[in-house]
């Protein structure tokens, strides 16, 4: 029984770990003492230049464990051999939570992202949600942009200020929730975002940049809404749509 509890605790800890890469990104992370760090990874082939020396000095100052790897091993850790520049870092994102936690919330307004693949869009969505009246973002691991340096840059430092609820697929989360109003953002909907009544528990679903929301997720939504358009404009960028939803009260 004790072993099972320890295993779950350890698993929950490692699920919160996000690996970032690139020398400038790693320096920024190390300089931000509000970000918890698990481990720093360095390639054996790194030359002791200014950036590498700065990284090692910052890691020493914060007493962070440093692991050295050959180039291939480091690329497996960073998952981006072309851009990691021989450096990767594991951060502990306490705002990164399992979507099962949503069931324990008594009231919420969430944005659910179905197949958002552009990192810049994801970062801007997170930024708008953090600034607005949204309690978190549901981000599937499958067919979605991953948390990366591009996402962090586009979020302008707001990534860790908002709960990000991760799951494998969005439909498996939505079908498990009860007493929740799930709105599908759709340009063909008859009802607009200004017609809906405030709910204790609401989720707004935004779809892929080109294909929209998948059929599996559409079937789990219990209402469709649109954003009224003028002058024949058909649609808005998904990040712009998210910002409009984020500031609805």
PLY file of the C-alpha trace (Angstrom):
ply
format ascii 1.0
element vertex 249
property float x
property float y
property float z
element edge 248
property int vertex1
property int vertex2
end_header
0.00 0.00 0.00
2.81 2.37 0.93
4.68 1.44 -2.27
1.57 2.26 -4.31
1.26 5.71 -2.69
4.94 6.40 -3.28
4.63 5.34 -6.91
1.64 7.63 -7.51
3.41 10.50 -5.80
6.53 9.98 -7.91
4.47 9.65 -11.09
2.58 12.88 -10.34
5.89 14.66 -9.77
7.39 13.58 -13.09
4.19 14.37 -14.99
4.72 18.01 -14.01
8.17 18.09 -15.58
8.50 19.94 -18.88
11.77 19.86 -20.80
12.92 23.04 -22.54
16.00 23.57 -24.68
18.24 26.22 -26.22
20.91 28.31 -24.51
19.02 31.60 -24.26
15.88 29.87 -22.99
17.86 27.94 -20.36
19.58 31.11 -19.17
16.21 32.89 -18.83
14.78 29.96 -16.88
17.77 29.78 -14.55
17.57 33.51 -13.91
13.90 33.27 -12.91
14.01 31.95 -9.35
10.22 31.55 -9.28
10.61 28.58 -11.65
11.40 25.27 -9.93
14.03 23.19 -11.73
14.54 19.44 -11.60
17.75 19.00 -13.61
20.02 20.64 -16.18
21.28 18.58 -19.14
24.48 19.46 -21.03
26.18 17.91 -24.04
29.77 16.71 -23.60
30.60 18.39 -26.90
29.80 21.93 -25.65
32.70 24.33 -25.86
33.17 26.53 -22.76
31.96 29.73 -24.39
30.15 32.66 -22.76
26.65 31.15 -22.83
27.75 27.74 -21.54
29.77 29.33 -18.74
26.80 31.53 -17.78
24.52 28.49 -17.65
26.91 26.54 -15.42
27.46 29.49 -13.09
23.70 30.03 -12.71
23.17 26.32 -12.07
25.90 26.32 -9.42
24.42 29.40 -7.78
21.03 27.68 -7.52
22.53 24.30 -6.58
20.93 22.54 -9.53
21.97 19.05 -10.57
23.83 18.93 -13.91
23.93 15.79 -16.06
26.29 15.39 -19.01
25.40 13.36 -22.11
26.73 12.60 -25.55
25.08 14.52 -28.38
22.65 11.74 -29.34
21.50 11.18 -25.76
20.89 14.89 -25.30
18.85 15.06 -28.50
16.63 12.28 -27.14
16.05 14.37 -24.00
15.39 17.65 -25.81
13.50 15.97 -28.69
14.87 18.74 -30.89
18.45 18.04 -31.98
18.47 20.89 -34.50
17.65 23.60 -31.96
18.76 22.41 -28.53
22.29 23.91 -28.90
23.62 21.21 -26.59
21.51 22.29 -23.62
18.19 21.19 -22.10
16.51 21.80 -18.76
13.74 20.02 -16.85
11.41 22.46 -15.12
8.75 21.55 -12.59
5.57 23.19 -13.82
3.28 23.22 -10.79
0.58 24.81 -12.92
0.66 21.74 -15.22
-2.03 19.44 -13.85
-3.84 16.25 -14.80
-7.25 17.01 -16.32
-8.82 14.61 -13.80
-8.43 17.45 -11.28
-11.21 19.36 -13.06
-13.79 17.07 -11.42
-12.80 18.48 -8.03
-13.50 22.10 -9.02
-16.80 23.55 -7.79
-16.95 26.30 -10.40
-14.85 27.17 -13.41
-14.57 28.71 -16.83
-12.11 26.79 -19.00
-10.87 26.85 -22.58
-10.41 23.44 -24.22
-8.08 23.23 -27.21
-8.76 20.56 -29.81
-5.79 20.12 -32.15
-4.14 23.54 -31.82
-0.80 22.89 -33.51
0.80 26.30 -33.93
3.09 27.03 -30.92
2.63 30.79 -31.28
-1.14 30.43 -31.24
-0.91 28.27 -28.12
1.32 30.80 -26.38
-0.96 33.71 -27.23
-4.03 31.77 -26.08
-2.38 31.06 -22.73
-1.43 34.73 -22.40
-5.00 35.94 -23.06
-6.45 33.37 -20.65
-3.99 34.37 -17.93
-4.89 38.03 -18.40
-8.64 37.46 -18.65
-11.39 35.67 -16.76
-10.42 32.06 -17.44
-9.54 29.50 -14.78
-7.41 27.24 -16.96
-6.73 25.66 -20.34
-7.29 22.00 -21.25
-4.45 20.88 -23.52
-4.41 17.35 -25.00
-1.05 15.69 -25.61
-2.25 14.08 -28.85
-2.27 16.17 -32.05
-1.49 19.41 -30.22
1.46 21.78 -29.92
3.76 20.88 -27.04
4.99 23.29 -24.39
8.20 24.59 -25.97
10.45 27.66 -26.06
8.25 29.08 -28.85
5.14 28.69 -26.69
6.86 30.31 -23.72
8.03 33.22 -25.86
4.55 33.78 -27.33
2.98 33.59 -23.86
5.29 36.44 -22.76
6.12 34.79 -19.44
2.53 33.95 -18.47
2.75 30.18 -19.02
3.18 29.34 -15.34
0.52 31.77 -14.12
-2.42 29.70 -15.32
-3.41 26.06 -14.74
-2.78 23.92 -17.83
-4.79 20.69 -17.61
-3.17 17.96 -19.68
-4.85 14.83 -21.06
-4.30 12.34 -23.88
-7.36 13.36 -25.92
-9.98 16.00 -25.29
-12.99 13.74 -25.78
-11.92 11.41 -22.94
-12.00 14.38 -20.54
-15.26 15.96 -21.71
-17.25 12.70 -21.64
-16.27 12.24 -17.99
-17.58 15.60 -16.73
-21.04 16.17 -15.28
-23.18 19.31 -14.94
-20.89 21.26 -17.25
-22.00 23.55 -20.06
-19.73 22.77 -23.03
-19.77 25.36 -25.81
-18.51 24.67 -29.32
-17.13 27.75 -31.09
-18.54 27.48 -34.60
-18.97 30.13 -37.32
-22.26 28.49 -38.40
-23.87 28.53 -34.95
-27.13 30.46 -34.60
-26.37 31.69 -31.09
-23.61 34.23 -30.42
-21.18 34.52 -27.51
-23.29 37.43 -26.27
-26.46 35.32 -26.00
-25.28 32.73 -23.50
-26.12 32.78 -19.81
-23.39 32.53 -17.22
-22.91 29.03 -15.82
-21.19 27.71 -12.69
-19.19 25.31 -14.83
-18.44 26.12 -18.46
-15.97 24.98 -21.09
-15.40 26.71 -24.42
-13.95 24.46 -27.14
-11.67 25.89 -29.82
-10.57 23.78 -32.76
-7.65 23.24 -35.10
-6.45 26.24 -37.13
-7.68 24.79 -40.43
-9.98 21.85 -39.70
-11.83 23.12 -36.64
-13.16 20.87 -33.87
-13.12 17.10 -34.42
-16.41 15.19 -34.79
-15.74 13.21 -31.60
-15.49 16.41 -29.58
-18.37 18.13 -31.39
-20.71 15.34 -30.26
-19.84 16.03 -26.61
-20.68 19.74 -26.80
-24.19 20.72 -25.71
-24.36 24.12 -27.41
-22.79 25.98 -30.33
-21.94 29.67 -30.37
-20.34 32.07 -32.81
-18.66 35.46 -32.82
-20.77 37.92 -34.84
-18.83 39.24 -37.85
-19.18 42.41 -39.88
-18.20 43.36 -43.47
-18.21 39.79 -44.72
-15.34 38.59 -42.53
-15.72 34.83 -42.17
-13.51 33.98 -39.22
-10.82 35.08 -36.77
-7.49 33.60 -35.81
-7.98 31.06 -33.00
-5.84 33.10 -30.60
-7.99 36.19 -31.23
-11.13 34.13 -30.64
-9.64 32.87 -27.37
-8.98 36.43 -26.20
-12.60 37.43 -26.81
-13.82 34.43 -24.80
-11.25 35.12 -22.07
-12.59 38.58 -21.37
-16.28 37.62 -21.28
-17.65 37.96 -17.73
0 1
1 2
2 3
3 4
4 5
5 6
6 7
7 8
8 9
9 10
10 11
11 12
12 13
13 14
14 15
15 16
16 17
17 18
18 19
19 20
20 21
21 22
22 23
23 24
24 25
25 26
26 27
27 28
28 29
29 30
30 31
31 32
32 33
33 34
34 35
35 36
36 37
37 38
38 39
39 40
40 41
41 42
42 43
43 44
44 45
45 46
46 47
47 48
48 49
49 50
50 51
51 52
52 53
53 54
54 55
55 56
56 57
57 58
58 59
59 60
60 61
61 62
62 63
63 64
64 65
65 66
66 67
67 68
68 69
69 70
70 71
71 72
72 73
73 74
74 75
75 76
76 77
77 78
78 79
79 80
80 81
81 82
82 83
83 84
84 85
85 86
86 87
87 88
88 89
89 90
90 91
91 92
92 93
93 94
94 95
95 96
96 97
97 98
98 99
99 100
100 101
101 102
102 103
103 104
104 105
105 106
106 107
107 108
108 109
109 110
110 111
111 112
112 113
113 114
114 115
115 116
116 117
117 118
118 119
119 120
120 121
121 122
122 123
123 124
124 125
125 126
126 127
127 128
128 129
129 130
130 131
131 132
132 133
133 134
134 135
135 136
136 137
137 138
138 139
139 140
140 141
141 142
142 143
143 144
144 145
145 146
146 147
147 148
148 149
149 150
150 151
151 152
152 153
153 154
154 155
155 156
156 157
157 158
158 159
159 160
160 161
161 162
162 163
163 164
164 165
165 166
166 167
167 168
168 169
169 170
170 171
171 172
172 173
173 174
174 175
175 176
176 177
177 178
178 179
179 180
180 181
181 182
182 183
183 184
184 185
185 186
186 187
187 188
188 189
189 190
190 191
191 192
192 193
193 194
194 195
195 196
196 197
197 198
198 199
199 200
200 201
201 202
202 203
203 204
204 205
205 206
206 207
207 208
208 209
209 210
210 211
211 212
212 213
213 214
214 215
215 216
216 217
217 218
218 219
219 220
220 221
221 222
222 223
223 224
224 225
225 226
226 227
227 228
228 229
229 230
230 231
231 232
232 233
233 234
234 235
235 236
236 237
237 238
238 239
239 240
240 241
241 242
242 243
243 244
244 245
245 246
246 247
247 248
